[in-house]
């Protein structure tokens, strides 16, 4: 049974989310402030975190930042604020998605389900074939993508990616030199009915570029096609 950590200082919201998530087959953990969220996430290792921004002791942005240094667990930010800057900040700190309050419970459950499925595939890849066949390796200069083990190496060193970041990189690598709009990437990579801001794509690509370019022999594989979108070389 997958575990969801719900972090919100409003008990009524926690109770609503716990009711619906439990009905969907999830085990729900509760936290009502940032310090408790960090402690429970570190101890319980949840499969996904639903994280409100405006919580006491440690705000949601800092909680997200701290958790992302320790784990690749999907984080969905819950925000009552419509300020785009807040949403983009959360994504840049490593959140996978955000949902505005008041939220549609069916949409929220769909996003939770999609992220849980994504991370299950990412963390439990097939190891049936040995040795790894060439068709499961994508190699571009200093970058190697192992589609069987779902691992990415740059200059021979393993890069720790979230499931979303890996899926985005592999999707680009399987379609080299093809330009994709942000809307296409949301449909094909995020792969559920998405009602959020297309700048989610920009921020995720920015995070991915930062990780790929953190090596000595850096090469920018993901290129911006101004006015259109992105492509991979």
JOBELCOR-V223890 format. One record per backbone hydrogen bond with DSSP energy under -0.5 kcal/mol. NH is the residue of the N-H (numbers start at 1). CO is the residue of the C=O. E is the energy in kcal/mol with one decimal. If there is no record, write none. Layout:
<<NH,CO,E> <NH,CO,E>>
This chain:
<<4,27,-2.8> <5,48,-2.6> <6,4,-0.7> <6,29,-2.9> <7,5,-0.6> <7,50,-3.1> <8,6,-0.6> <8,31,-2.0> <11,9,-0.8> <13,10,-0.6> <14,10,-2.0> <15,11,-2.9> <16,12,-2.1> <17,13,-2.6> <18,14,-2.8> <19,15,-2.3> <20,16,-2.1> <21,17,-2.8> <22,18,-2.3> <23,19,-1.9> <24,20,-1.2> <25,22,-1.7> <26,21,-2.4> <27,2,-2.7> <28,26,-0.5> <29,4,-3.1> <31,6,-2.0> <34,56,-2.5> <37,33,-1.9> <38,34,-2.3> <39,35,-2.1> <40,36,-2.7> <41,37,-2.5> <42,38,-2.1> <43,39,-1.9> <44,40,-3.4> <45,41,-1.6> <47,3,-2.3> <48,3,-1.1> <49,74,-2.3> <50,5,-2.9> <51,49,-0.7> <51,76,-2.8> <52,7,-2.3> <52,50,-0.5> <53,78,-1.7> <55,53,-1.7> <58,56,-2.4> <60,53,-3.1> <63,59,-2.2> <64,60,-2.6> <65,61,-2.3> <66,62,-2.5> <67,63,-2.8> <68,64,-2.4> <69,65,-0.9> <70,67,-1.4> <71,67,-2.3> <74,47,-0.7> <76,49,-3.0> <77,75,-0.6> <77,97,-2.7> <78,51,-3.1> <79,77,-0.5> <79,99,-2.1> <86,83,-0.6> <87,83,-1.5> <88,84,-2.8> <89,85,-2.3> <90,86,-2.2> <91,87,-2.0> <92,88,-2.5> <93,89,-1.5> <94,91,-1.4> <95,90,-2.1> <96,75,-2.7> <97,75,-1.3> <99,77,-2.9> <101,79,-2.9> <105,103,-0.6> <108,104,-2.5> <109,105,-2.5> <110,106,-2.0> <111,107,-2.2> <112,108,-2.5> <113,109,-2.9> <114,110,-2.3> <115,111,-2.3> <116,112,-2.5> <117,113,-2.6> <118,114,-2.1> <119,115,-2.2> <120,116,-2.1> <121,117,-2.0> <122,118,-2.2> <123,119,-2.6> <124,120,-1.2> <136,133,-1.9> <137,134,-2.1> <138,145,-2.7> <139,137,-0.5> <140,143,-3.1> <143,140,-2.7> <144,153,-2.9> <145,138,-3.2> <146,144,-0.6> <146,151,-3.2> <147,136,-3.0> <147,145,-0.9> <148,136,-0.6> <150,146,-1.3> <151,146,-1.3> <152,159,-0.5> <153,144,-2.7> <154,157,-2.6> <155,142,-2.6> <157,154,-1.9> <159,152,-3.0> <161,159,-0.8> <166,162,-2.5> <167,163,-2.5> <168,164,-2.3> <169,165,-2.3> <170,166,-2.9> <171,167,-2.2> <172,168,-2.2> <173,169,-2.6> <174,170,-2.0> <175,171,-0.5> <175,172,-1.5> <176,173,-0.6> <177,232,-3.7> <178,175,-1.6> <179,177,-0.5> <180,230,-3.2> <185,181,-1.9> <186,182,-2.3> <187,183,-2.0> <188,184,-2.9> <189,185,-2.7> <190,185,-1.2> <191,186,-0.6> <200,197,-2.2> <201,198,-1.5> <202,198,-0.8> <203,199,-2.4> <204,200,-2.2> <205,201,-2.6> <206,202,-2.2> <207,203,-2.3> <208,204,-2.3> <209,205,-2.9> <210,206,-2.1> <211,207,-1.8> <212,208,-2.4> <213,209,-2.6> <214,211,-1.0> <215,212,-0.5> <218,215,-0.7> <218,216,-1.2> <221,219,-1.0> <223,221,-0.7> <223,231,-3.3> <225,223,-0.5> <225,229,-2.8> <226,224,-0.9> <228,225,-2.7> <229,225,-2.0> <230,180,-2.4> <231,223,-2.3> <233,221,-2.7>>
